[in-house]
Amino acid sequence: MSDKAQPSEKGHSETRKGNWPLWVGLALLAGLVVRVLEAASWQHSFDSDAATVQIMAKHIAEGRDFPVFFYGQPYMGSLEPAFSALLCRLFGTTSFVVALGTALLGLLSLPLIYLWGRSAGGKRAGLLAMVFCIVGSNSFLFHSVMPRGGYMTMLVCGLLVVWLASRIVANRSKDRPVPMLEYAAMG
């Protein structure tokens, strides 16, 4: 067999096992670059939600407040502003740093998309799904970098639950035991 491809049991040609981490890593690097550039492009937004996230991140970083909900709303949460606040403690509170917090949360969606795609259709499907979502739709990219209070947190948590649920279903359909940690991680 050649070094480039080996036929699988299903008759498909698959890339050698050792190349997958490289491809996944390159896709994640591309996702990081896209998100940092997009965060930089939105840093001067006049969006009121982004301004509210920036104020929340500033207050959290300074230790003045740790709100449970998005300021002025009885919904959304403070995980996204708290994540940005960690970066603000390191790099100072600027609109770019706050947007970068959201962008890094958006980056967390990519490995979850890969894992979900891999569970559903194999490594190639996972990689293709992740590559598509490096940019994705305009709305997906916008919410991946624009601080809006919790959309990216909801997406990442939702992806985690969907991926874990698909693993549980796959294990149960094959009469395999499901680790309790997977049930616990779903909340």
C-alpha positions in Angstrom: 0.0 0.0 0.0 1.2 3.5 -0.6 1.9 6.0 2.1 -0.8 8.3 0.9 -3.9 6.2 1.1 -5.1 2.8 2.3 -8.4 1.3 1.3 -10.7 0.9 4.2 -13.1 -2.0 4.8 -15.9 0.0 3.1 -13.8 0.4 -0.1 -13.2 4.1 0.4 -9.7 5.5 0.3 -8.8 7.3 3.6 -5.9 9.5 4.5 -3.4 7.9 6.8 -4.3 7.9 10.5 -1.4 10.2 11.4 -2.6 13.1 9.1 -5.9 13.7 10.8 -4.4 15.7 13.8 -2.5 17.9 11.3 -5.6 18.6 9.2 -7.8 19.3 12.3 -5.0 21.5 13.8 -4.7 23.5 10.5 -8.5 24.0 10.4 -8.5 25.2 14.0 -5.6 27.6 13.2 -7.6 28.9 10.2 -10.6 29.3 12.5 -8.5 31.2 15.0 -7.1 33.6 12.4 -10.6 34.3 10.9 -12.0 35.0 14.4 -9.2 37.3 15.5 -9.5 39.3 12.2 -13.3 39.4 12.5 -13.0 40.5 16.2 -10.7 43.3 15.1 -13.2 44.4 12.4 -16.1 44.6 15.0 -14.2 46.4 17.7 -15.6 49.8 16.9 -19.2 48.7 16.7 -22.0 50.9 18.1 -24.1 47.8 19.0 -25.7 48.3 22.4 -25.3 44.6 23.4 -21.6 44.7 22.7 -21.3 47.9 24.8 -23.2 46.2 27.6 -20.9 43.1 27.4 -17.9 45.4 27.6 -19.2 47.2 30.7 -20.0 43.8 32.3 -16.5 42.5 31.4 -14.9 45.6 32.8 -16.9 45.3 36.1 -16.1 41.6 36.4 -12.4 42.2 35.6 -12.2 45.0 38.3 -14.0 42.8 40.8 -16.8 45.3 41.2 -19.6 43.1 40.1 -20.4 39.6 39.0 -23.9 39.7 37.5 -25.9 36.5 37.0 -27.9 37.9 34.1 -27.1 40.3 31.2 -27.4 43.9 32.5 -30.9 45.2 32.1 -32.4 41.8 31.0 -33.9 38.9 32.9 -32.2 36.4 30.5 -28.8 35.6 29.0 -26.0 35.0 31.4 -22.6 36.3 32.3 -20.4 33.5 31.1 -19.4 35.3 27.9 -18.6 38.6 29.7 -16.8 36.6 32.4 -14.6 34.9 29.7 -13.8 38.3 28.2 -13.1 39.7 31.7 -10.3 37.1 32.1 -8.7 38.5 28.9 -9.3 42.1 30.2 -7.4 41.2 33.3 -4.5 40.2 31.2 -4.6 42.7 28.3 -6.7 45.6 29.6 -10.3 46.4 28.8 -10.7 47.4 25.2 -13.5 46.6 22.8 -11.1 44.4 20.8 -10.2 42.3 23.9 -13.9 41.9 24.8 -14.6 40.9 21.2 -11.6 38.5 21.3 -13.2 36.8 24.3 -16.3 36.1 22.3 -14.1 35.0 19.3 -12.2 32.5 21.4 -15.5 31.1 22.7 -16.5 30.9 19.1 -13.4 29.0 18.4 -14.5 26.4 21.0 -17.4 25.6 18.7 -15.1 24.2 16.0 -13.7 21.2 17.8 -17.2 20.4 19.1 -18.5 20.5 15.5 -15.7 18.2 14.5 -16.5 15.7 17.2 -20.2 15.8 16.5 -19.5 15.3 12.7 -17.0 12.6 13.4 -19.5 10.8 15.6 -22.2 11.1 13.0 -20.2 10.3 9.8 -16.6 9.6 10.5 -13.4 11.7 10.5 -13.9 13.1 7.0 -17.4 14.3 7.8 -16.2 15.9 11.0 -13.4 17.7 9.3 -15.6 18.9 6.5 -18.2 20.2 9.0 -15.5 22.0 10.9 -14.0 23.5 7.8 -17.4 24.8 6.7 -18.0 26.4 10.1 -14.6 28.2 10.1 -16.7 30.9 8.4 -20.1 29.4 8.0 -23.1 31.6 7.4 -22.9 35.4 8.0 -25.0 35.0 11.1 -22.8 32.2 12.5 -19.6 34.2 11.9 -21.2 37.4 13.3 -22.3 35.7 16.5 -19.0 33.9 16.8 -17.1 37.2 17.2 -19.6 39.9 18.2 -20.1 40.2 22.0 -23.8 40.0 22.4 -24.1 38.5 25.9 -24.5 34.8 25.5 -25.2 33.6 22.0 -21.8 32.0 21.6 -22.0 30.5 25.1 -25.4 29.0 24.2 -24.1 27.6 20.9 -21.0 26.0 22.6 -23.1 24.5 25.4 -25.7 23.3 22.9 -23.1 21.7 20.7 -21.6 19.9 23.7 -25.0 18.5 24.6 -25.8 17.4 21.0 -22.4 15.8 20.6 -22.7 13.9 24.0 -26.3 12.9 23.1 -25.2 11.5 19.8 -22.5 9.5 21.6 -24.9 8.2 24.1 -27.4 7.1 21.4 -24.6 5.4 19.4 -23.4 3.6 22.5 -26.8 2.5 23.6 -27.7 1.3 20.0 -24.7 -1.0 20.2 -25.5 -2.1 23.7 -22.4 -0.5 25.1 -22.4 1.0 28.6 -22.5 4.8 28.7 -20.1 6.4 31.2 -22.0 8.4 33.9 -19.7 11.3 33.2 -21.3 11.7 29.8 -24.7 11.9 31.3 -23.5 14.3 34.0 -21.8 16.5 31.3 -25.2 17.0 29.6 -26.5 18.8 32.7 
